[in-house]
Amino acid sequence: MTLNKAKGRMFRSVGWTWNPLAGCTHKCKYCWAKSLSDVYGRSFKPQFREKYFKDKMPNDGSWIFVGSMGDIGCEGVPEEWREKLYDFIEHDKSNNIFLLQSKNPSVFTANRERLEYIKHKIVLGTTLETTEETPWSVAPDPFSRAVSLSYMKHNHGYRTFLSLEPLSDFDVGCMSSWIKEIKPEAIEIGLENYTHFTTKPSDEKILKLLDFLDDYKIPYLLKENLDYLNQHKEKNID
């Protein structure tokens, strides 16, 4: 079985990870998946794993994170691979929801007509590490990612998800406005864990962002390296 039970503190709706499309060309320097490939001497070029389509989905109502070891929207992924993934989801009989996550969500707008057939079975997500430039990656800039996901939400009613990890320094007002436009069902927030390519934002900025999310009732999960802010918020409430 090539499904993997979600580990760590992934958002509570994510029950499984599944990688029929793996690898990425965005060259994010902090990427743990690429680092793991390097350790084992494996290529991180996009690859298609057709045998994964023989998997039986768990039918437990949870989210299945598609492509946790890659990016389905990166350069080098042929349209044919995505089409086979969409076909699988369309014909899957489980009650699971598939989380399609990409740092190039413009691929979702380009595939919108095809995605309409599986709209009820998917959540579209992207990563917003900052509101500034991202010199650690060749992925599309965060603003264009936010625009693409907002378009899919506002114009076509798709469910959305955001990962703010690894969170680098950001403008609170700008990030808040992007999130307000995207209206995600959930957000994961965490800092850079094993490398030091991003600039840690101040606790004050993060707390202001959390206050905004609380005010707008947007569910979020803080990863382990931001747990201490949960304690800080609880003290202030008391």
Contacts in CASP RR format, 6 or more apart in sequence:
PFRMAT RR
TARGET T0000
AUTHOR 0000-0000-0000
METHOD contacts of the structure
MODEL  1
MTLNKAKGRMFRSVGWTWNPLAGCTHKCKYCWAKSLSDVYGRSFKPQFRE
KYFKDKMPNDGSWIFVGSMGDIGCEGVPEEWREKLYDFIEHDKSNNIFLL
QSKNPSVFTANRERLEYIKHKIVLGTTLETTEETPWSVAPDPFSRAVSLS
YMKHNHGYRTFLSLEPLSDFDVGCMSSWIKEIKPEAIEIGLENYTHFTTK
PSDEKILKLLDFLDDYKIPYLLKENLDYLNQHKEKNID
1 55 0 8 1.000
1 56 0 8 1.000
2 18 0 8 1.000
2 19 0 8 1.000
2 20 0 8 1.000
2 49 0 8 1.000
2 51 0 8 1.000
2 52 0 8 1.000
2 55 0 8 1.000
3 16 0 8 1.000
3 17 0 8 1.000
3 18 0 8 1.000
3 55 0 8 1.000
3 57 0 8 1.000
3 58 0 8 1.000
3 64 0 8 1.000
4 16 0 8 1.000
4 17 0 8 1.000
4 18 0 8 1.000
5 15 0 8 1.000
5 16 0 8 1.000
6 14 0 8 1.000
6 15 0 8 1.000
6 16 0 8 1.000
6 17 0 8 1.000
6 65 0 8 1.000
9 221 0 8 1.000
9 223 0 8 1.000
9 224 0 8 1.000
10 65 0 8 1.000
10 188 0 8 1.000
11 63 0 8 1.000
11 161 0 8 1.000
11 186 0 8 1.000
11 188 0 8 1.000
11 221 0 8 1.000
12 221 0 8 1.000
13 62 0 8 1.000
13 63 0 8 1.000
13 97 0 8 1.000
13 185 0 8 1.000
13 186 0 8 1.000
14 62 0 8 1.000
14 63 0 8 1.000
14 64 0 8 1.000
14 65 0 8 1.000
14 99 0 8 1.000
15 60 0 8 1.000
15 62 0 8 1.000
15 63 0 8 1.000
15 64 0 8 1.000
15 65 0 8 1.000
16 58 0 8 1.000
16 62 0 8 1.000
16 63 0 8 1.000
16 64 0 8 1.000
16 65 0 8 1.000
16 96 0 8 1.000
17 64 0 8 1.000
17 65 0 8 1.000
17 67 0 8 1.000
17 68 0 8 1.000
17 69 0 8 1.000
18 52 0 8 1.000
18 55 0 8 1.000
18 64 0 8 1.000
18 65 0 8 1.000
18 66 0 8 1.000
18 67 0 8 1.000
18 68 0 8 1.000
19 49 0 8 1.000
19 52 0 8 1.000
19 66 0 8 1.000
19 67 0 8 1.000
19 68 0 8 1.000
19 69 0 8 1.000
19 70 0 8 1.000
20 48 0 8 1.000
20 49 0 8 1.000
20 50 0 8 1.000
20 52 0 8 1.000
20 53 0 8 1.000
20 66 0 8 1.000
20 67 0 8 1.000
20 85 0 8 1.000
20 88 0 8 1.000
21 46 0 8 1.000
21 47 0 8 1.000
21 48 0 8 1.000
21 49 0 8 1.000
21 66 0 8 1.000
21 67 0 8 1.000
21 70 0 8 1.000
21 72 0 8 1.000
21 77 0 8 1.000
21 81 0 8 1.000
21 82 0 8 1.000
21 85 0 8 1.000
22 46 0 8 1.000
22 47 0 8 1.000
22 49 0 8 1.000
22 67 0 8 1.000
22 69 0 8 1.000
22 70 0 8 1.000
23 33 0 8 1.000
23 34 0 8 1.000
23 37 0 8 1.000
23 44 0 8 1.000
23 45 0 8 1.000
23 46 0 8 1.000
23 47 0 8 1.000
23 69 0 8 1.000
23 70 0 8 1.000
23 71 0 8 1.000
23 74 0 8 1.000
24 31 0 8 1.000
24 33 0 8 1.000
24 34 0 8 1.000
24 44 0 8 1.000
24 46 0 8 1.000
24 70 0 8 1.000
24 71 0 8 1.000
24 74 0 8 1.000
25 45 0 8 1.000
25 46 0 8 1.000
25 74 0 8 1.000
25 75 0 8 1.000
25 76 0 8 1.000
25 138 0 8 1.000
26 71 0 8 1.000
26 74 0 8 1.000
26 103 0 8 1.000
26 104 0 8 1.000
26 137 0 8 1.000
26 138 0 8 1.000
26 139 0 8 1.000
27 34 0 8 1.000
27 137 0 8 1.000
27 138 0 8 1.000
28 34 0 8 1.000
28 103 0 8 1.000
28 136 0 8 1.000
28 137 0 8 1.000
28 139 0 8 1.000
29 136 0 8 1.000
29 137 0 8 1.000
29 195 0 8 1.000
29 197 0 8 1.000
30 136 0 8 1.000
30 166 0 8 1.000
30 192 0 8 1.000
30 194 0 8 1.000
30 195 0 8 1.000
30 197 0 8 1.000
30 198 0 8 1.000
32 193 0 8 1.000
32 194 0 8 1.000
33 44 0 8 1.000
33 68 0 8 1.000
33 69 0 8 1.000
33 70 0 8 1.000
34 44 0 8 1.000
35 194 0 8 1.000
37 43 0 8 1.000
37 44 0 8 1.000
38 44 0 8 1.000
45 76 0 8 1.000
46 70 0 8 1.000
46 74 0 8 1.000
46 76 0 8 1.000
46 77 0 8 1.000
46 81 0 8 1.000
48 81 0 8 1.000
48 84 0 8 1.000
50 84 0 8 1.000
53 84 0 8 1.000
53 88 0 8 1.000
57 64 0 8 1.000
57 92 0 8 1.000
57 94 0 8 1.000
57 96 0 8 1.000
58 64 0 8 1.000
58 94 0 8 1.000
58 96 0 8 1.000
59 93 0 8 1.000
59 94 0 8 1.000
59 95 0 8 1.000
59 96 0 8 1.000
60 95 0 8 1.000
60 96 0 8 1.000
61 94 0 8 1.000
61 95 0 8 1.000
61 96 0 8 1.000
61 97 0 8 1.000
62 96 0 8 1.000
62 97 0 8 1.000
63 96 0 8 1.000
63 97 0 8 1.000
63 98 0 8 1.000
63 99 0 8 1.000
63 123 0 8 1.000
64 96 0 8 1.000
64 97 0 8 1.000
64 98 0 8 1.000
64 99 0 8 1.000
65 99 0 8 1.000
65 101 0 8 1.000
66 72 0 8 1.000
66 85 0 8 1.000
66 98 0 8 1.000
66 99 0 8 1.000
66 100 0 8 1.000
66 101 0 8 1.000
67 101 0 8 1.000
68 101 0 8 1.000
71 77 0 8 1.000
71 101 0 8 1.000
71 102 0 8 1.000
71 103 0 8 1.000
71 104 0 8 1.000
71 139 0 8 1.000
72 81 0 8 1.000
72 82 0 8 1.000
72 85 0 8 1.000
72 100 0 8 1.000
72 101 0 8 1.000
72 102 0 8 1.000
72 107 0 8 1.000
73 82 0 8 1.000
73 102 0 8 1.000
73 103 0 8 1.000
73 104 0 8 1.000
73 107 0 8 1.000
74 102 0 8 1.000
74 103 0 8 1.000
74 104 0 8 1.000
74 139 0 8 1.000
82 107 0 8 1.000
82 111 0 8 1.000
83 114 0 8 1.000
86 111 0 8 1.000
86 114 0 8 1.000
86 115 0 8 1.000
86 117 0 8 1.000
86 118 0 8 1.000
89 98 0 8 1.000
89 118 0 8 1.000
89 121 0 8 1.000
89 122 0 8 1.000
90 117 0 8 1.000
90 118 0 8 1.000
90 121 0 8 1.000
92 121 0 8 1.000
96 121 0 8 1.000
97 121 0 8 1.000
97 122 0 8 1.000
97 123 0 8 1.000
97 159 0 8 1.000
98 118 0 8 1.000
98 121 0 8 1.000
98 122 0 8 1.000
98 123 0 8 1.000
99 122 0 8 1.000
99 123 0 8 1.000
99 125 0 8 1.000
99 161 0 8 1.000
100 108 0 8 1.000
100 122 0 8 1.000
100 123 0 8 1.000
100 124 0 8 1.000
100 125 0 8 1.000
101 124 0 8 1.000
101 125 0 8 1.000
101 126 0 8 1.000
101 127 0 8 1.000
101 161 0 8 1.000
101 163 0 8 1.000
102 108 0 8 1.000
102 125 0 8 1.000
102 126 0 8 1.000
103 126 0 8 1.000
103 127 0 8 1.000
103 137 0 8 1.000
103 139 0 8 1.000
103 140 0 8 1.000
103 145 0 8 1.000
104 139 0 8 1.000
104 140 0 8 1.000
104 145 0 8 1.000
105 124 0 8 1.000
105 125 0 8 1.000
105 126 0 8 1.000
105 145 0 8 1.000
105 148 0 8 1.000
105 149 0 8 1.000
105 152 0 8 1.000
106 140 0 8 1.000
106 144 0 8 1.000
106 148 0 8 1.000
108 115 0 8 1.000
108 124 0 8 1.000
108 148 0 8 1.000
108 149 0 8 1.000
108 152 0 8 1.000
108 158 0 8 1.000
109 148 0 8 1.000
109 151 0 8 1.000
109 152 0 8 1.000
112 152 0 8 1.000
112 156 0 8 1.000
115 122 0 8 1.000
115 158 0 8 1.000
116 156 0 8 1.000
119 157 0 8 1.000
119 158 0 8 1.000
122 158 0 8 1.000
122 159 0 8 1.000
123 158 0 8 1.000
123 159 0 8 1.000
123 160 0 8 1.000
123 161 0 8 1.000
123 185 0 8 1.000
124 149 0 8 1.000
124 152 0 8 1.000
124 158 0 8 1.000
124 159 0 8 1.000
124 160 0 8 1.000
124 161 0 8 1.000
125 149 0 8 1.000
125 160 0 8 1.000
125 161 0 8 1.000
125 162 0 8 1.000
125 163 0 8 1.000
125 184 0 8 1.000
126 145 0 8 1.000
126 146 0 8 1.000
126 148 0 8 1.000
126 149 0 8 1.000
126 162 0 8 1.000
126 163 0 8 1.000
127 145 0 8 1.000
127 162 0 8 1.000
127 163 0 8 1.000
127 164 0 8 1.000
127 165 0 8 1.000
128 142 0 8 1.000
128 145 0 8 1.000
128 146 0 8 1.000
128 162 0 8 1.000
128 163 0 8 1.000
128 164 0 8 1.000
128 175 0 8 1.000
128 178 0 8 1.000
129 142 0 8 1.000
129 164 0 8 1.000
129 165 0 8 1.000
129 166 0 8 1.000
129 167 0 8 1.000
129 168 0 8 1.000
129 198 0 8 1.000
130 142 0 8 1.000
130 167 0 8 1.000
130 168 0 8 1.000
130 169 0 8 1.000
130 170 0 8 1.000
130 198 0 8 1.000
131 142 0 8 1.000
131 143 0 8 1.000
131 170 0 8 1.000
131 171 0 8 1.000
131 174 0 8 1.000
131 175 0 8 1.000
131 178 0 8 1.000
132 142 0 8 1.000
132 168 0 8 1.000
132 169 0 8 1.000
132 170 0 8 1.000
132 171 0 8 1.000
133 141 0 8 1.000
134 141 0 8 1.000
134 142 0 8 1.000
134 168 0 8 1.000
136 197 0 8 1.000
136 198 0 8 1.000
139 145 0 8 1.000
142 178 0 8 1.000
143 178 0 8 1.000
146 178 0 8 1.000
146 181 0 8 1.000
146 182 0 8 1.000
149 160 0 8 1.000
149 162 0 8 1.000
149 182 0 8 1.000
150 178 0 8 1.000
150 181 0 8 1.000
150 182 0 8 1.000
152 158 0 8 1.000
152 160 0 8 1.000
153 160 0 8 1.000
153 181 0 8 1.000
153 182 0 8 1.000
153 183 0 8 1.000
154 181 0 8 1.000
159 185 0 8 1.000
160 182 0 8 1.000
160 183 0 8 1.000
160 184 0 8 1.000
160 185 0 8 1.000
161 184 0 8 1.000
161 185 0 8 1.000
161 186 0 8 1.000
161 187 0 8 1.000
162 179 0 8 1.000
162 182 0 8 1.000
162 184 0 8 1.000
162 186 0 8 1.000
162 187 0 8 1.000
162 188 0 8 1.000
163 187 0 8 1.000
163 188 0 8 1.000
164 175 0 8 1.000
164 187 0 8 1.000
164 188 0 8 1.000
164 189 0 8 1.000
164 190 0 8 1.000
165 188 0 8 1.000
165 189 0 8 1.000
165 190 0 8 1.000
165 191 0 8 1.000
165 223 0 8 1.000
166 190 0 8 1.000
166 191 0 8 1.000
166 192 0 8 1.000
166 193 0 8 1.000
166 198 0 8 1.000
167 189 0 8 1.000
167 190 0 8 1.000
167 191 0 8 1.000
167 198 0 8 1.000
167 201 0 8 1.000
167 206 0 8 1.000
168 192 0 8 1.000
168 198 0 8 1.000
168 199 0 8 1.000
168 200 0 8 1.000
168 201 0 8 1.000
169 198 0 8 1.000
169 199 0 8 1.000
169 200 0 8 1.000
169 201 0 8 1.000
169 202 0 8 1.000
169 205 0 8 1.000
170 201 0 8 1.000
170 205 0 8 1.000
170 209 0 8 1.000
172 205 0 8 1.000
172 208 0 8 1.000
172 209 0 8 1.000
172 212 0 8 1.000
175 209 0 8 1.000
176 209 0 8 1.000
176 212 0 8 1.000
179 187 0 8 1.000
179 212 0 8 1.000
179 213 0 8 1.000
179 216 0 8 1.000
179 218 0 8 1.000
180 216 0 8 1.000
183 218 0 8 1.000
184 218 0 8 1.000
185 219 0 8 1.000
186 218 0 8 1.000
186 219 0 8 1.000
186 220 0 8 1.000
186 221 0 8 1.000
187 213 0 8 1.000
187 218 0 8 1.000
187 219 0 8 1.000
187 220 0 8 1.000
187 221 0 8 1.000
188 220 0 8 1.000
188 221 0 8 1.000
188 223 0 8 1.000
189 206 0 8 1.000
189 209 0 8 1.000
189 220 0 8 1.000
189 221 0 8 1.000
189 222 0 8 1.000
189 223 0 8 1.000
189 226 0 8 1.000
190 222 0 8 1.000
190 223 0 8 1.000
190 225 0 8 1.000
190 226 0 8 1.000
191 198 0 8 1.000
191 200 0 8 1.000
191 223 0 8 1.000
191 225 0 8 1.000
191 226 0 8 1.000
192 198 0 8 1.000
192 200 0 8 1.000
193 225 0 8 1.000
203 229 0 8 1.000
203 232 0 8 1.000
206 226 0 8 1.000
206 229 0 8 1.000
207 229 0 8 1.000
207 232 0 8 1.000
207 233 0 8 1.000
210 220 0 8 1.000
210 229 0 8 1.000
210 233 0 8 1.000
213 220 0 8 1.000
222 229 0 8 1.000
222 230 0 8 1.000
END
